[in-house]
């Protein structure tokens, strides 16, 4: 495998937000293995603060978060000047939630359990 294939996300800043430490660790490991620079947090308020301070190119955002829901985070970050791309992940199968996320400007919407290959592919597409 060439260096380009193994470091497909080299230099990309990605914020991962999930209140489940296992999910957070697995997603971070997968994105770091592709060369991404990652930061992580587990609540909505921290997500907004880190987006403001670190200016990530992509946010992998859980829908159900403590302190501020993923929807409120999405709404806030999409109003920022340097809008990051956002992939929302959720265990909720309801179409109403997906439709609302799309109205707020989500770039992609995935159901848990997330296929890591698909997430990496989306991260690459959304940050290129």
C-alpha positions as CSV (number, residue, x, y, z in Angstrom):
1,X,0.0,0.0,0.0
2,X,1.4,3.4,-0.9
3,X,1.9,6.2,1.6
4,X,-0.9,8.1,-0.1
5,X,-3.3,5.3,0.5
6,X,-2.3,4.9,4.2
7,X,-2.4,8.6,5.0
8,X,-5.5,9.6,3.1
9,X,-6.4,12.2,5.8
10,X,-2.9,13.6,6.4
11,X,-3.1,17.2,7.7
12,X,-6.8,17.1,8.1
13,X,-8.1,18.4,11.5
14,X,-11.1,16.4,12.7
15,X,-13.1,16.8,15.9
16,X,-14.8,13.7,17.3
17,X,-17.7,14.2,19.7
18,X,-19.4,11.3,21.4
19,X,-20.3,10.7,25.1
20,X,-19.5,6.9,24.8
21,X,-15.7,6.6,25.5
22,X,-15.5,3.3,23.5
23,X,-17.1,4.8,20.4
24,X,-14.8,7.9,20.7
25,X,-11.7,5.7,21.0
26,X,-12.6,3.5,18.0
27,X,-13.4,6.4,15.7
28,X,-10.3,8.3,16.8
29,X,-8.1,5.3,16.2
30,X,-9.5,4.8,12.7
31,X,-9.1,8.4,11.7
32,X,-5.6,8.7,13.2
33,X,-4.6,5.5,11.3
34,X,-5.4,7.5,8.1
35,X,-3.2,10.4,9.1
36,X,-5.8,12.8,10.6
37,X,-5.1,15.2,13.4
38,X,-7.9,14.5,15.9
39,X,-9.3,16.1,19.0
40,X,-12.1,14.6,21.0
41,X,-14.7,15.7,23.5
42,X,-17.8,14.1,25.1
43,X,-20.4,16.9,25.4
44,X,-22.0,19.6,23.2
45,X,-20.6,22.6,25.0
46,X,-17.1,21.4,24.7
47,X,-17.7,20.6,21.0
48,X,-18.7,24.2,20.3
49,X,-15.7,25.5,22.3
50,X,-13.2,23.3,20.5
51,X,-14.7,24.1,17.1
52,X,-14.2,27.8,17.9
53,X,-10.6,27.4,19.1
54,X,-9.3,24.6,16.9
55,X,-11.2,25.3,13.6
56,X,-11.5,21.6,12.5
57,X,-12.3,20.9,8.9
58,X,-14.7,18.1,9.9
59,X,-16.7,17.2,13.0
60,X,-17.9,13.6,13.6
61,X,-20.9,14.5,15.9
62,X,-23.1,12.2,18.0
63,X,-26.7,13.3,18.1
64,X,-27.4,12.5,21.8
65,X,-24.9,14.5,23.9
66,X,-24.9,15.9,27.5
67,X,-25.1,19.7,28.1
68,X,-26.0,20.5,24.5
69,X,-27.6,18.2,21.9
70,X,-25.9,17.3,18.6
71,X,-28.6,19.3,16.9
72,X,-27.8,22.5,18.9
73,X,-24.1,21.9,18.2
74,X,-24.8,21.5,14.5
75,X,-26.9,24.6,14.4
76,X,-24.2,26.6,16.1
77,X,-21.2,25.4,14.1
78,X,-23.0,25.8,10.8
79,X,-23.5,29.5,11.7
80,X,-19.8,30.0,12.2
81,X,-17.7,31.9,9.7
82,X,-15.4,29.0,8.9
83,X,-18.1,26.3,8.7
84,X,-16.7,22.8,9.3
85,X,-18.2,19.9,7.5
86,X,-20.3,17.7,9.8
87,X,-21.0,14.0,9.9
88,X,-23.7,13.2,12.4
89,X,-23.9,9.7,13.9
90,X,-26.8,8.3,15.8
91,X,-28.4,5.2,17.1
92,X,-31.8,6.7,16.4
93,X,-33.4,5.2,13.3
94,X,-36.1,7.9,13.0
95,X,-36.4,9.7,9.7
96,X,-37.7,12.8,11.4
97,X,-34.3,13.3,13.1
98,X,-32.4,12.8,9.9
99,X,-34.7,15.3,8.1
100,X,-34.1,17.9,10.9
101,X,-30.3,17.4,10.7
102,X,-30.5,17.9,7.0
103,X,-32.4,21.1,7.4
104,X,-29.7,22.4,9.8
105,X,-27.0,21.7,7.2
106,X,-25.5,18.3,8.1
107,X,-23.2,17.0,5.4
108,X,-23.7,13.3,6.1
109,X,-25.8,11.3,8.5
110,X,-24.8,7.8,9.6
111,X,-26.5,5.2,11.9
112,X,-24.7,3.4,14.7
113,X,-23.0,1.1,14.6
114,X,-20.9,3.1,12.2
115,X,-18.9,1.2,9.5
116,X,-15.5,2.7,10.0
117,X,-14.6,2.2,6.3
118,X,-17.6,4.3,5.3
119,X,-16.8,7.0,7.9
120,X,-13.2,7.2,6.7
121,X,-14.4,7.5,3.1
122,X,-16.8,10.3,4.0
123,X,-14.1,12.1,5.9
124,X,-11.8,11.9,2.9
125,X,-14.6,13.2,0.6
126,X,-15.7,16.0,2.8
127,X,-12.2,17.3,3.6
128,X,-10.8,17.2,0.1
